[in-house]
Amino acid sequence: MTSKFFKGLLGGVAATAIMASGAMAQEVTLKLHQFLPAQANVPKLVLDVWADKIEAASEGRIKVDRFPSMQLGGTPPELLDQAIDGVADVVWTVVGYTPGRFPTTEVFELPFMVEDARAASCAYWTMFEEHMEDKEFKGVKILGTWVHGPGMFHTADPVETPADLEGMKIRGGSRLVNQLLTLAGATPVGMPVPAVSEGLSKGVIDGTTIPWEVTAALKVPELVENHTEFEGPALYNLTFVLAMNEGVFNGMSADLQQIVDDNSGMNFSVFAGGTQSDADGPAREIAVEMGNNIITVSDTSEWQALVNPLYDTWVADMKGKGLDGQALIDQARGLMSGECAGAMGKM
């Protein structure tokens, strides 16, 4: 009886160890890395929502550790490579931080191209699946693609016409924005978003191009008094991706992979772009309450004339990369005014 007892006890311990080992093998901790402070709108309203839903749907089998403000090291332009190389498991980044590397995404960064962030984010995901997934983003799993709300100027001196930019040092967020600034006679300054506050406070730049929503986190209304917004299509937009290390995803069990997929893709992209755009209003109110000068350009014809050459230049650039730029422009416009119009996806 004693022998049987100990054999049974040992067998039970072994079975428990095997079960525990199997359970542990199913648990995944993802390191989510990005460049903004944790309290900024995108981390708070988009990335945390995504992470919380992943954790809840997996009943805790997936845990997402969040690392804001580049806490894992490196610089914002290195984020996508960090996902590819496994420094981080998931990253959120501005695609334009690596100019020319992902050329097809730039169709949504052209001046006066995008009017609605939800429609554009929907079109972006559609075109990502068709043109980018197996080419430009090969080697990384993209979970979401989106754009922010209308890009605009925030400057020390008022800007109403292109001539007002002449001689100013302006932070530009992408290759195409910098080209626009050059056409207006400004000096474009390459600078990731987190550096904008210091750049403005020290006079390194005279202004910046960002959407309203991120101005609060960067304290921009306290550093400049003038804000220039545009009626109709945005002066510019930037493109974003939420990207995951392929090996980490492939190493997850099928049911956990499904949870990640169910909370990614088209619906998440539209949710992210729409949420970021919706955050513009409350941020704008801060500048209003401070009594800052908000200029709204309703007649954009002078600005349109300034940037029209950028379309021809971009199409020629794309041709040099073996891409049909005009076809990409036509497809993006068609999607935004057609099947993606009024997109109201939810994660």
Secondary structure, DSSP 8 states (H G I E B T S, - for coil): -HHHHHHHHHHHHHHHHHHHHHHHHH-EEEEEE-SS-TTSHIIIIIIHHHHHHHHHHTTTSEEEEEE-TTTTSS-GGGHHHHHHHTS-SEEEEEGGGSTTSSGGGGGGGSTT--S-HHHHHHHHHHHIIIIITTTTTTTEEEEEEEE-S--EEEESS--SSGGGGTT-EEEESSHHHHHHHHHTT-EEEE--GGGHHHHHHTTS-SEEEE-GGGHHHHTHHHH-SEEEEESSS-S---EEEEEEEHHHHHTS-HHHHHHHHHTSSHHHHHHHHHHHHHTHHHHHHHHHHTT-EEEEE---HHHHHHHHHHHHHHHHHHHHTT--HHHHHHHHHHHHHTTTTT-----
